[in-house]
Amino acid sequence: MTTTASHHLSPAFPGRAPWGTANKLRAWQQAAMEKYIQEQPRDFLAVATPGAGKTTFALTLASWLLHHHVVQQVTVVAPTEHLKKQWAAAAARIGIKLDPDYSAGPLSKEYHGVAVTYAGVGVRPMLHRNRSEQRKTLVILDEIHHAGDSKSWGEACLEAFEPATRRLALTGTPFRSDTNPIPFVTYEEGNDGIRRSSADYTYGYGNALGDGVVRPVIFLSYSGNMRWRTKAGDEVAAKLGEPMTKDAISQAWRTALDPRGDWMPNVLRAADQRLTEVRKGIPDAGGLVIASDQDSARAYAKLLREITGTRATVVLSDDAGASKRIDEFSEGDDRWMVAVRMVSEGVDVPRLAVGVYATTISTPLFFAQAVGRFVRSRRRGETASVFLPTIPTLLTFAGEMEVERDHALDKPKKAGEDDPYAESEKEMDEANKQQDEDTGEQDMLPFEALESDAVFDRVLYDGAEFGMQAHPGSEEEQDYLGIPGLLEPDQVQLLLRKRQARQIAHSRQKPAEEADLLELPAERRPVVSHKELLELRKQLNTMVGAYVHQSGKPHGVIHTELRRVCGGPPSAEATAGQIRERIKKVQEWATRMR
C-alpha cells in the first residue's frame, strides 16, 4: 500500500494543501485508501467534512487504480463549472490529465479522462454511458448529494454511469432536506424503520478538528431591532432572536440584511475589525460575504469599500469571469470577496478565515457547506470566524457543527416518534400558522424594510455560548472581536471564558442605567454545551409528562402555558436559562396539586 498508492505523486501534491499534507496522505486518507484496496468495491461512499481533503483522497485513489490497470480512464462529475476546472487543475498536478471543456466526440489521447458537471450529464447521459461502456472507467461523483437536486439529474447519473467499472462518491454533507434518493448510495433501514444513507468511510468535523486538519469556528451572533412595513401597510417592529412566527422571523431577517439599514454596515464593520485581528497572525487571511442576490452583493461591496477604503472582489454568477475572479482572489491578499451562493460549496480558497452569513437560505446543507469555506486549515492554530444574525435556525446549526448526519429516505411514521417535544411544538406551529393566516403575511410578497440596528449578541463555540449583549463599538464587543487569530482549540475556549468573566465583572461595576447589557443578566447566560441543553430539554419533557398525568391536560397545552408564563421560544430554540425556568415552574405547579 505505502509503496504503490502514491508512487508517482508529485512531492508537492497537492500544491495548495493545508499544513502537514504536502508529502504524505493524512491518516484518514490513508485509512480510507487501505479499506478501499482491501475490499475493492464497485461503489464507495466517502463522507469527509469540508476542508478535510476529499480531492486529495479521490485523486490518489484514481492514480492507484490507473497504475494497476483496474480502470483505463477517469470521469469526474462536479456541481459547477468552476469546480470541474478546479478538479482538472488538481489532477494535473499529479499527472492525471482531465479535459474540463469536453462536450462530445472522441477524447484526445493526451487526456486520462474528463471533468463534467451534473447538469452536463443531465443533458447528454447517453454520451457518458457510451464512454463508460467503451473503456473501463472510474467515475468520481463529487458532492454526490447534488445528484438528488433534480429527478432528471439522478436518472441521468444512473443511466450514464451504470456501466462504470468503479464509482467513487464524495460528499461533505450527506444529508438533504428532501427524500429524493441519491444515485449509487446505499440506504440501510434503522430500528425506527427509517432508511438512511450508509457511508463506507466517514471523517467528520469533530474528528478533523481533533486532528488539527480543520480550523475551529467561532460564531459571532448579532441581534438588533428591526422595523418594516407589510404589504397591508402595517408597520411591524421586532428584535432578532425574540419569539416570533416563522414569517415574522423571515421578514425581520430580510430587514436586517437590507444594506440601507444600520445592521449590515455595523456587522460588516465588526467583521472587518475581526479580519484585521486575524491578519496579525495570518497575513493573507481573507473574508467572504455570502449574499442572497446580486443587488445585495453589489451594495455590500460598496459598504465594504467605504469601511475599508479598498475594493472588494464581487462574484455574481457561475461563469468564466467569476471563476477567474475567485482564482485571483485566492492567490492574492485582498481583504474581502462578496459572492452570491457559488462559493458556498467546494470552491478552494484556503485563506478565507472570516465570513458573514448574509443570506436568508436556512437549510442545514447550505449552512454546513457555507461554513465549510472557512475551516480549511493550512497550519496549526488558525481559527475561523463566522458572523450570523441571531436567527434560531442558524444558531441551532452553529451549535451542531460536530453532529454527524445521514440522508434519510423516510420521514418518521408518527409525529413525535423521535422527538419528545414534537407534539407540543407541533401545536405551537399550528398556532403560529393560524396567526400568519390571519395577518396574511405568510407568503413572500413585497414588503418594505424601514430601519434596523445591530447589537452584539453572543459567541458560539464548540456547542457552548459565551458573552452577553453589547452595543456595537463598545469595549465588550471589542473584547470578542480582538481574540487572536492563532490559537489552539482549547485556548479559544479558555480565552472566551475569560472574556465573558471580564464582561460580567465590568457590567456589574456600572450603574444599571449605564451597563452595556441590553437584555439578559449574567445568570441567565451561563456557559452551556449543546449536550447539556439536550439533557435540560429531556428533563423538561419528563417533568411535563409527569404533570400530564397529574393534571389531565395535554402536553401541548402545558408547553403553551409554560411559554406564556415564562416567555421565550419553543423548547428546541430556548436557552438553558429559559428551560430551567420552565422546569422550576412546572415543579411549582405539581407541588401545588399535591
KOLNU-553531 format. One record per residue (C-alpha): residue in three letters; z, x, y. Coordinates in steps of 0.25 Angstrom, whole numbers, padded with zeros to 4 digits, always signed. Example, Ala and Ser with C-alpha at 12.3 -4.5 7.8 and 13.67 -1.06 7.14 Angstrom:
<rs>
Ala+0031+0049-0018
Ser+0029+0055-0004
</rs>
This chain:
<rs>
Met+0000+0000+0000
Thr+0004+0010+0010
Thr-0008+0019+0007
Thr-0018+0008+0007
Ala-0014-0003+0016
Ser-0017+0004+0029
His-0024+0016+0024
His-0035+0016+0035
Leu-0028+0010+0047
Ser-0028+0018+0059
Pro-0015+0025+0063
Ala-0015+0018+0076
Phe-0017+0004+0070
Pro-0014-0006+0076
Gly-0017+0001+0089
Arg-0008-0008+0097
Ala+0002-0011+0087
Pro+0017-0012+0090
Trp+0026+0000+0088
Gly+0028+0005+0075
Thr+0015+0000+0068
Ala+0005+0010+0072
Asn+0005+0018+0059
Lys+0010+0008+0049
Leu+0012-0006+0045
Arg+0025-0014+0049
Ala+0034-0017+0038
Trp+0030-0032+0037
Gln+0015-0028+0038
Gln+0017-0018+0026
Ala+0025-0029+0018
Ala+0014-0039+0020
Met+0003-0029+0016
Glu+0011-0026+0003
Lys+0013-0040+0000
Tyr-0002-0043+0002
Ile-0007-0031-0006
Gln+0003-0035-0017
Glu-0001-0049-0018
Gln-0016-0049-0014
Pro-0016-0063-0009
Arg-0029-0070-0005
Asp-0021-0077+0006
Phe-0010-0071+0014
Leu-0002-0076+0026
Ala+0006-0066+0035
Val+0015-0072+0045
Ala+0019-0062+0055
Thr+0025-0064+0069
Pro+0016-0061+0081
Gly+0017-0047+0084
Ala+0020-0042+0070
Gly+0007-0036+0067
Lys-0001-0046+0059
Thr-0014-0040+0063
Thr-0010-0026+0058
Phe-0006-0032+0045
Ala-0019-0040+0043
Leu-0028-0028+0046
Thr-0020-0019+0037
Leu-0022-0029+0026
Ala-0036-0030+0029
Ser-0038-0015+0029
Trp-0031-0015+0015
Leu-0040-0026+0010
Leu-0053-0020+0015
His-0049-0006+0010
His-0046-0011-0004
His-0059-0020-0004
Val-0051-0033-0006
Val-0059-0038+0005
Gln-0072-0034+0012
Gln-0071-0040+0026
Val-0061-0046+0035
Thr-0061-0059+0043
Val-0050-0061+0054
Val-0048-0075+0060
Ala-0041-0075+0073
Pro-0037-0087+0082
Thr-0044-0082+0095
Glu-0056-0073+0099
His-0046-0063+0105
Leu-0039-0062+0092
Lys-0051-0059+0084
Lys-0055-0048+0093
Gln-0041-0042+0092
Trp-0041-0043+0077
Ala-0055-0035+0077
Ala-0049-0025+0086
Ala-0036-0023+0078
Ala-0045-0022+0065
Ala-0054-0011+0071
Arg-0042-0002+0074
Ile-0040-0001+0059
Gly-0055+0000+0055
Ile-0057-0015+0052
Lys-0069-0020+0060
Leu-0069-0035+0063
Asp-0080-0042+0071
Pro-0073-0051+0081
Asp-0087-0056+0086
Tyr-0092-0061+0073
Ser-0099-0074+0073
Ala-0109-0075+0062
Gly-0118-0068+0052
Pro-0117-0055+0045
Leu-0106-0045+0050
Ser-0109-0031+0054
Lys-0106-0021+0043
Glu-0097-0013+0052
Tyr-0086-0024+0052
His-0076-0027+0042
Gly-0075-0042+0046
Val-0074-0052+0057
Ala-0063-0057+0067
Val-0065-0072+0070
Thr-0057-0084+0076
Tyr-0053-0097+0069
Ala-0062-0104+0078
Gly-0074-0096+0074
Val-0071-0098+0059
Gly-0070-0113+0062
Val-0084-0113+0068
Arg-0090-0106+0056
Pro-0082-0106+0044
Met-0093-0104+0034
Leu-0098-0091+0041
His-0084-0085+0038
Arg-0084-0091+0024
Asn-0097-0084+0020
Arg-0092-0071+0025
Ser-0079-0073+0017
Glu-0087-0076+0005
Gln-0097-0064+0006
Arg-0087-0053+0007
Lys-0072-0052+0003
Thr-0065-0056+0015
Leu-0051-0055+0021
Val-0048-0066+0031
Ile-0037-0063+0041
Leu-0033-0076+0047
Asp-0025-0072+0060
Glu-0015-0083+0065
Ile-0019-0092+0053
His-0012-0104+0059
His-0023-0105+0069
Ala-0032-0110+0057
Gly-0024-0123+0057
Asp-0027-0125+0072
Ser-0039-0133+0068
Lys-0042-0140+0056
Ser-0057-0135+0057
Trp-0051-0121+0058
Gly-0043-0122+0046
Glu-0054-0128+0038
Ala-0064-0117+0043
Cys-0054-0106+0039
Leu-0053-0112+0025
Glu-0068-0113+0024
Ala-0071-0099+0029
Phe-0060-0091+0022
Glu-0058-0098+0009
Pro-0067-0087+0002
Ala-0060-0075+0009
Thr-0054-0065-0001
Arg-0041-0063+0007
Arg-0035-0071+0018
Leu-0024-0066+0027
Ala-0017-0076+0036
Leu-0009-0071+0048
Thr+0000-0079+0058
Gly+0012-0076+0067
Thr+0015-0091+0067
Pro+0012-0098+0054
Phe+0016-0112+0059
Arg+0009-0123+0066
Ser+0013-0136+0073
Asp+0004-0144+0065
Thr+0002-0145+0050
Asn-0013-0140+0049
Pro-0013-0131+0036
Ile-0017-0116+0039
Pro-0028-0111+0030
Phe-0025-0101+0019
Val-0010-0103+0022
Thr+0000-0107+0010
Tyr+0009-0118+0012
Glu+0022-0120+0004
Glu+0030-0132+0003
Gly+0045-0131+0006
Asn+0057-0138+0001
Asp+0055-0148+0013
Gly+0041-0152+0008
Ile+0034-0145+0020
Arg+0023-0135+0017
Arg+0024-0123+0025
Ser+0015-0110+0027
Ser+0019-0099+0018
Ala+0017-0085+0023
Asp+0014-0073+0013
Tyr+0021-0063+0023
Thr+0030-0067+0035
Tyr+0035-0058+0046
Gly+0042-0066+0057
Tyr+0046-0063+0071
Gly+0061-0061+0067
Asn+0057-0050+0057
Ala+0047-0044+0066
Leu+0058-0044+0077
Gly+0068-0037+0068
Asp+0057-0026+0064
Gly+0054-0024+0079
Val+0040-0028+0077
Val+0040-0039+0088
Arg+0048-0040+0101
Pro+0060-0049+0103
Val+0057-0060+0112
Ile+0065-0064+0124
Phe+0062-0079+0128
Leu+0066-0082+0143
Ser+0066-0097+0145
Tyr+0065-0103+0159
Ser+0069-0117+0163
Gly+0067-0124+0177
Asn+0066-0137+0184
Met+0052-0144+0183
Arg+0047-0155+0191
Trp+0034-0163+0188
Arg+0026-0176+0191
Thr+0022-0184+0179
Lys+0008-0191+0179
Ala+0016-0204+0182
Gly+0020-0197+0195
Asp+0035-0196+0192
Glu+0042-0182+0195
Val+0050-0176+0184
Ala+0060-0165+0185
Ala+0065-0157+0173
Lys+0071-0144+0169
Leu+0065-0136+0158
Gly+0074-0136+0146
Glu+0080-0149+0149
Pro+0080-0160+0138
Met+0066-0168+0141
Thr+0056-0175+0134
Lys+0045-0167+0128
Asp+0035-0172+0138
Ala+0044-0168+0150
Ile+0046-0155+0143
Ser+0031-0153+0143
Gln+0030-0157+0158
Ala+0041-0148+0162
Trp+0035-0137+0154
Arg+0022-0139+0161
Thr+0029-0139+0175
Ala+0036-0126+0172
Leu+0022-0119+0168
Asp+0015-0125+0181
Pro+0012-0112+0189
Arg+0014-0119+0202
Gly+0029-0121+0199
Asp+0040-0111+0200
Trp+0043-0110+0185
Met+0031-0101+0181
Pro+0032-0092+0193
Asn+0047-0089+0190
Val+0045-0087+0175
Leu+0033-0078+0177
Arg+0041-0070+0187
Ala+0052-0069+0177
Ala+0043-0065+0166
Asp+0036-0054+0175
Gln+0050-0049+0178
Arg+0053-0048+0163
Leu+0040-0041+0161
Thr+0043-0031+0172
Glu+0056-0028+0164
Val+0049-0027+0151
Arg+0039-0018+0156
Lys+0050-0008+0159
Gly+0051-0005+0144
Ile+0037-0010+0140
Pro+0028-0005+0152
Asp+0015-0012+0148
Ala+0022-0025+0144
Gly+0014-0038+0148
Gly+0017-0052+0150
Leu+0010-0065+0145
Val+0010-0079+0151
Ile+0005-0089+0141
Ala-0001-0101+0150
Ser-0005-0115+0146
Asp-0018-0115+0153
Gln-0028-0107+0161
Asp-0024-0113+0175
Ser-0009-0110+0172
Ala-0013-0096+0167
Arg-0020-0093+0180
Ala-0009-0098+0188
Tyr+0002-0090+0180
Ala-0007-0077+0182
Lys-0007-0080+0197
Leu+0008-0081+0197
Leu+0009-0068+0189
Arg+0001-0061+0199
Glu+0010-0066+0211
Ile+0022-0062+0203
Thr+0017-0048+0198
Gly+0006-0044+0208
Thr-0003-0041+0197
Arg-0014-0049+0190
Ala-0011-0056+0176
Thr-0021-0056+0165
Val-0026-0070+0163
Val-0031-0075+0149
Leu-0037-0088+0150
Ser-0046-0090+0137
Asp-0049-0084+0124
Asp-0062-0077+0128
Ala-0067-0063+0128
Gly-0062-0061+0142
Ala-0048-0066+0138
Ser-0047-0056+0127
Lys-0051-0045+0136
Arg-0040-0048+0146
Ile-0030-0049+0135
Asp-0034-0035+0129
Glu-0034-0029+0143
Phe-0020-0035+0146
Ser-0015-0030+0132
Glu-0020-0016+0135
Gly-0015-0015+0149
Asp-0002-0016+0156
Asp-0004-0028+0165
Arg+0009-0037+0166
Trp+0004-0051+0163
Met-0006-0060+0156
Val-0008-0075+0157
Ala-0015-0082+0145
Val-0018-0096+0140
Arg-0014-0096+0125
Met-0024-0086+0120
Val-0014-0074+0119
Ser-0003-0083+0112
Glu-0007-0078+0099
Gly-0012-0065+0092
Val-0016-0058+0105
Asp-0011-0044+0104
Val-0005-0040+0118
Pro+0007-0031+0113
Arg+0012-0028+0127
Leu+0015-0043+0130
Ala+0030-0043+0132
Val+0033-0055+0142
Gly+0028-0069+0140
Val+0028-0082+0148
Tyr+0026-0095+0139
Ala+0019-0103+0150
Thr+0012-0113+0141
Thr+0016-0127+0136
Ile+0012-0124+0122
Ser+0024-0127+0113
Thr+0020-0125+0099
Pro+0028-0115+0091
Leu+0016-0108+0086
Phe+0011-0105+0100
Phe+0024-0101+0105
Ala+0026-0091+0094
Gln+0012-0085+0096
Ala+0014-0084+0111
Val+0028-0077+0109
Gly+0021-0068+0099
Arg+0012-0062+0110
Phe+0025-0055+0115
Val+0032-0050+0103
Arg+0023-0039+0098
Ser+0031-0026+0099
Arg+0026-0012+0102
Arg+0039-0005+0102
Arg+0054-0007+0099
Gly+0062-0014+0109
Glu+0051-0023+0116
Thr+0055-0037+0120
Ala+0046-0049+0123
Ser+0050-0059+0134
Val+0044-0073+0134
Phe+0047-0083+0145
Leu+0048-0098+0142
Pro+0050-0111+0149
Thr+0063-0118+0144
Ile+0056-0127+0134
Pro+0064-0131+0122
Thr+0052-0129+0112
Leu+0049-0115+0117
Leu+0064-0112+0117
Thr+0064-0116+0102
Phe+0052-0108+0099
Ala+0059-0096+0106
Gly+0071-0097+0098
Glu+0064-0098+0085
Met+0056-0085+0087
Glu+0061-0080+0073
Val+0059-0093+0065
Glu+0049-0092+0054
Arg+0039-0104+0054
Asp+0029-0108+0044
His+0018-0118+0045
Ala+0022-0132+0040
Leu+0011-0141+0034
Asp+0020-0153+0033
Lys+0030-0160+0042
Pro+0044-0164+0037
Lys+0043-0176+0029
Lys+0055-0183+0036
Ala+0059-0182+0051
Gly+0071-0173+0052
Glu+0069-0167+0038
Asp+0070-0152+0042
Asp+0076-0155+0056
Pro+0091-0160+0056
Tyr+0089-0165+0071
Ala+0075-0171+0069
Glu+0080-0185+0068
Ser+0087-0185+0081
Glu+0077-0176+0089
Lys+0066-0186+0084
Glu+0073-0197+0091
Met+0074-0189+0103
Asp+0060-0186+0103
Glu+0057-0201+0101
Ala+0065-0204+0113
Asn+0058-0193+0121
Lys+0045-0199+0117
Gln+0049-0212+0121
Gln+0053-0207+0135
Asp+0040-0200+0136
Glu+0032-0212+0133
Asp+0040-0220+0144
Thr+0037-0210+0154
Gly+0022-0208+0150
Glu+0023-0193+0151
Gln+0021-0189+0136
Asp+0006-0185+0138
Met+0002-0173+0145
Leu-0005-0180+0157
Pro-0005-0173+0170
Phe+0008-0170+0178
Glu+0011-0162+0190
Ala+0021-0150+0190
Leu+0029-0151+0203
Glu+0039-0139+0202
Ser+0046-0130+0193
Asp+0056-0119+0194
Ala+0061-0109+0183
Val+0075-0106+0178
Phe+0078-0094+0169
Asp+0084-0102+0157
Arg+0087-0093+0145
Val+0083-0081+0136
Leu+0080-0084+0121
Tyr+0080-0072+0112
Asp+0082-0071+0097
Gly+0085-0086+0096
Ala+0096-0085+0106
Glu+0097-0090+0120
Phe+0103-0081+0132
Gly+0105-0084+0147
Met+0106-0096+0155
Gln+0098-0102+0167
Ala+0096-0094+0179
His+0087-0094+0191
Pro+0074-0086+0192
Gly+0077-0073+0198
Ser+0092-0073+0196
Glu+0100-0062+0191
Glu+0102-0069+0178
Glu+0087-0071+0175
Gln+0084-0057+0179
Asp+0094-0052+0169
Tyr+0086-0058+0157
Leu+0072-0054+0163
Gly+0077-0040+0164
Ile+0080-0038+0149
Pro+0074-0025+0145
Gly+0060-0026+0138
Leu+0064-0015+0128
Leu+0076-0020+0119
Glu+0079-0021+0104
Pro+0081-0036+0100
Asp+0096-0035+0098
Gln+0097-0028+0112
Val+0089-0040+0118
Gln+0099-0050+0113
Leu+0111-0041+0117
Leu+0105-0040+0131
Leu+0103-0055+0132
Arg+0117-0058+0129
Lys+0122-0048+0139
Arg+0112-0055+0150
Gln+0118-0068+0146
Ala+0132-0064+0147
Arg+0129-0058+0161
Gln+0122-0070+0165
Ile+0134-0079+0161
Ala+0144-0070+0167
His+0136-0069+0180
Ser+0135-0084+0181
Arg+0150-0087+0179
Gln+0153-0077+0191
Lys+0145-0086+0200
Pro+0150-0099+0206
Ala+0144-0111+0199
Glu+0134-0114+0210
Glu+0129-0100+0210
Ala+0128-0098+0195
Asp+0113-0096+0191
Leu+0115-0104+0178
Leu+0108-0117+0181
Glu+0112-0125+0169
Leu+0119-0121+0157
Pro+0133-0113+0158
Ala+0134-0101+0149
Glu+0142-0108+0138
Arg+0130-0118+0136
Arg+0120-0106+0134
Pro+0127-0098+0122
Val+0118-0088+0114
Val+0114-0096+0102
Ser+0104-0091+0092
His+0093-0101+0086
Lys+0101-0101+0073
Glu+0114-0105+0080
Leu+0106-0116+0087
Leu+0101-0121+0074
Glu+0115-0121+0068
Leu+0120-0129+0080
Arg+0109-0139+0079
Lys+0113-0141+0064
Gln+0127-0143+0067
Leu+0124-0153+0078
Asn+0115-0161+0068
Thr+0126-0160+0057
Met+0136-0166+0068
Val+0127-0177+0072
Gly+0124-0180+0057
Ala+0139-0182+0055
Tyr+0140-0190+0067
Val+0129-0199+0062
His+0137-0203+0050
Gln+0150-0205+0059
Ser+0143-0213+0070
Gly+0132-0220+0062
Lys+0122-0216+0073
Pro+0108-0210+0070
His+0106-0194+0072
Gly+0096-0197+0083
Val+0106-0206+0091
Ile+0117-0195+0090
His+0108-0184+0095
Thr+0103-0192+0106
Glu+0117-0196+0111
Leu+0121-0181+0110
Arg+0109-0177+0119
Arg+0113-0188+0129
Val+0127-0184+0129
Cys+0126-0169+0129
Gly+0112-0167+0135
Gly+0101-0157+0130
Pro+0088-0158+0122
Pro+0087-0161+0107
Ser+0095-0153+0097
Ala+0083-0144+0094
Glu+0082-0140+0108
Ala+0097-0140+0113
Thr+0105-0127+0116
Ala+0117-0123+0108
Gly+0126-0128+0119
Gln+0119-0142+0119
Ile+0120-0143+0103
Arg+0135-0138+0104
Glu+0138-0149+0114
Arg+0131-0160+0105
Ile+0139-0155+0093
Lys+0152-0156+0101
Lys+0148-0170+0106
Val+0145-0175+0092
Gln+0158-0169+0087
Glu+0165-0177+0098
Trp+0159-0190+0094
Ala+0162-0188+0080
Thr+0177-0185+0083
Arg+0178-0198+0091
Met+0173-0207+0080
Arg+0184-0202+0070
</rs>
